[in-house]
Each structure stands twice: as structure tokens, then as C-alpha cells.
Amino acid sequence: MTTKEIPYKIYLEENEMPKAWYNLRADMINKPAPLIHPGTHQPMTLEDLSPVFCEELCKQELNNTDPFIEIPQEIRDFYKMYRPSPLVRAYCLEEKLGTPAKIYYKFEGNNTSGSHKLNSAIAQAYYAKQQGLKGVTTETGAGQWGTALSMACSYFDLDCKVFMVKVSYEQKPFRREVMRTYGASVTPSPSETTQIGKKILEEHPGTTGSLGCAISEAVEVATSTPGYRYVLGSVLNQVLLHQSIIGLETKAALDKYGIVPDMVIGCAGGGSNLGGLIAPFMGEKIKGNADYRIVAVEPASCPSFTRGKYAYDFADTGQVCPLAKMYTLGSGFIPAPNHAGGLRYHGMSPVLSQLYDDGLMEAIAVPQTEVFAAAEEFARVEGILPAPESSHAIKVALDEAKKCIETGEEKTIVFGLTGTGYFDMVAYEKYHDGIMDDYVPTDEELEKYFETLPPIA
Ligand SMILES: *Cc1c(COP(=O)(O)O)cnc(C)c1O
């Protein structure tokens, strides 16, 4: 097939959409390490998890055996409102670069939440509703997850309590208003409404909060309010499972035109979009049926994969959550103000951590100003204003496509464009005004946080 026969946008038909999520864990030879109980250090059981999370989601969290889990019809119906998402051939970008590389991106920004997070939010809200719960609690940093969850909760008529990191609450009033439009209550964290919030405020008066701190507050409210559970937008196995819809659609669209990628690239915060995008490709790679270069891109200011330790660590500042074995910078790590808010988590998905440790994927850390330069280069020809998080993947895709100019290789590059950046214009403004910095933590700083890792073998 000649290039010209491949459309700009490869859409799947509605009936070609996946009917089941793909659970990569079932095909992993080395399974991700289990979550362990913060008190007993034993693997978390269904009984341990169910006071915190919805029952069905606990089962998904622990399921390392079923390769496919059916997507309930109600969720598929919701997906149809904004899926299948397009796989776009970046013809204009290729032409501008003058590269022989073929670049494709899977665009997840075509919904009001502006990111892929809705794929898991709707699933989690559905299972909460099924269980007869009144509502859910969560945290949000940059605001994308809170927005997605409030949309999902309003669809299923569930109450949604969001703890929003205080600095974002103040700096991103419009994100907050989107959440309130969908009926969520939004509390700046740390707050006086929880025990842990009060404690943190006493110890650190004037703190502008962190994701770890907001998680502790949300978990406290969920476990102390009858009819509520806590939901999380990344890192967990269940979230990667739901996000596999991204990879399944991508693979189906590529297969339709007989396209085989050489590289699959995605940005990595907690690892959910990347885990979802790469799932079917990684599955084939593990089984020896195909070989792909799979690359995670993270900010140099929060380098969990490239400079972190693979160890059990706390998921939250209050240390109330289960411990996860992951590439981590230590739960006390507070990243320097970095505009890619959604990539600022100290840890990484246990699934991706295991795959990375097994050498099945690579990771690259990139400095912030180069990410924004790439974002702008992309926006000017492809017509989409990308989220700063997504632009980490753009940066590496551009670098690879530019290498192909020298080598003449016609590499096929696929990357995940996770969302749009309309709520990130303050960051773009800093970039344009030349006042964005590229702070990278020193080894000494990282050492300090590694000392806070719990001593678990
Ligand atoms: C949250 C977010 C990310 C990072 O989260 P992952 O769990 O690593 O996928 C990336 N891009 C956008 C647009 C986001 O909102």
C-alpha cells in the first residue's frame, strides 16, 4: 500500500471498538510486585482493599490471570460519545521536518476533560454505582483527573468529592469551575476538613500542598464516610487496565492498514496512558511475536524511572495507603514547580516498573523548555495545542524523526498525544516570556529522599 492511501485520521467504526480491556499482567512473565499492607507488610487481600476501593475494582487490581476483561455495555455506551479516538498520521509535521520517518499519534484530547483520564474515570464511577455507593473521593493535582471524574460521576449520578492540591486550586480556577459545573465539590488540600490535613497544616503552615497529601485526605474521607470509596486516576493496575482501550484501538487502526510501528512512545507520570498505549504491543513483545522499541518519557525535574530506585514505597504523604513496589524518588519528594503538573508524582506504576526493570522498555528524561519548544513546533503544523504532559512524548518523537533525516531510515513512530493544553496557558506564557526554568534535582537532593524509603526487602 502506498503512503497516500493511508488517511490523515484513521477512525475505527463503532463496531470495531474493543469489547474487552486487555490485562497485560496475565501475559507478563515476571508479575508486578503486589501492593503490601502498611502495617503488616503482607500482600493486600481483597478484604484489605475493599474498605478503600470499590469491590469490582479491587478484583481487577488483584487479577494477574485473565488476559481480557469484558467492558460492561454501559461503559461502552459512554465511550461511544468520544471514542474511538483518532489515530492521526502527522503528514504536516513530517513534511515540515523533511523526515523520511512516518509519525502517528493517538489523540485522547477530544473530550471535555481534555485528556485520556476519562477512560478510567467512567469505569470507576460505573463500578461504584453498581455497588450502590453514594459517592467517591479523590485527589487532583493539575486538575485533569478531577475533571474527568466529575464528568463520570455526574453521568452516573454519584457524589464526587475532590481534594485539589492548593497551589493548583489557586492557580487554575477554571479547572475548578469545570469540576463544579459537573457537580463535584472541590476542597483545596491540605484542608481543615480532615485529621491528616490538620496535622499537615500544623507541621507545615502555609504549605501549598502536594499530590501525596491530597491522596491522604481523600482516603481518610472515603474510609470514614459510609457509602463512599476512594478512586485514583493513575499508577494502579486497574487504571492501566482501563487505559488499554488506547492501545487496543491504536493497534486495530494500524492493523487495518498493515502498519507495523518500530517505536511506541508515551509520556509517563504515574504510567497510566503509557501502560494503556503499549499494552497490546508489549504483550506481543513478551510472547516473542513482534519487537518494538517502547519508550517512556518523563520530566528531568521528576525523574522516577531514570534516577529513581526500584523499591517498596508509600503512595501518599500521610502513609495511610498500601505500599507499592515501584521506581520512586521517595514519598517525601516534592518536585520543583514544573508545569507538567500531571507528571509530578514521585512513583510509577508497578506494572511499568517491572517491565522497565526487565529491560522490556526504555525511559528518557527531558528538560522542560525543550518540551515546550517541541509543543510549539507541533502545534504550529498539526493544529492541536498539546498538553505540556503530552508534549514530553512529542519531544522524543521529534528527536527520533530528526535522527531519521540523517540516517535516511523510514521508521514508523507512534506516540500518545494524551490531551490538550488550554488550561496550561500560564506555563506557555512563562515559556514565551523566557522565564521558564529547567531545574533538575541534584544527586544529593535525591539521596535525601531515598533515605525516607521504608526498609522493606
Ligand atoms: C494525567 C496526565 C498525564 C500523566 O498521567 P499518566 O498516568 O502517566 O498517564 C499525561 N497527560 C495528560 C494530558 C494528563 O492529564
PDBQT file of the ligand as one rigid body, heavy atoms in Angstrom, charges set to zero:
ROOT
HETATM    1  C1  LIG A 501      -2.507  12.956  33.939  1.00  0.00    +0.000 C 
HETATM    2  C2  LIG A 501      -1.964  13.180  32.597  1.00  0.00    +0.000 A 
HETATM    3  C3  LIG A 501      -0.789  12.530  32.168  1.00  0.00    +0.000 A 
HETATM    4  C4  LIG A 501       0.051  11.648  33.031  1.00  0.00    +0.000 C 
HETATM    5  O1  LIG A 501      -0.584  10.606  33.678  1.00  0.00    +0.000 OA
HETATM    6  P1  LIG A 501      -0.275   9.070  33.361  1.00  0.00    +0.000 P 
HETATM    7  O2  LIG A 501      -0.998   8.328  34.404  1.00  0.00    +0.000 OA
HETATM    8  O3  LIG A 501       1.221   8.893  33.446  1.00  0.00    +0.000 OA
HETATM    9  O4  LIG A 501      -0.787   8.807  32.024  1.00  0.00    +0.000 OA
HETATM   10  C5  LIG A 501      -0.367  12.743  30.872  1.00  0.00    +0.000 A 
HETATM   11  N1  LIG A 501      -1.033  13.561  30.043  1.00  0.00    +0.000 NA
HETATM   12  C6  LIG A 501      -2.152  14.208  30.421  1.00  0.00    +0.000 A 
HETATM   13  C7  LIG A 501      -2.834  15.116  29.441  1.00  0.00    +0.000 C 
HETATM   14  C8  LIG A 501      -2.656  14.031  31.706  1.00  0.00    +0.000 A 
HETATM   15  O5  LIG A 501      -3.775  14.660  32.069  1.00  0.00    +0.000 OA
ENDROOT
TORSDOF 0
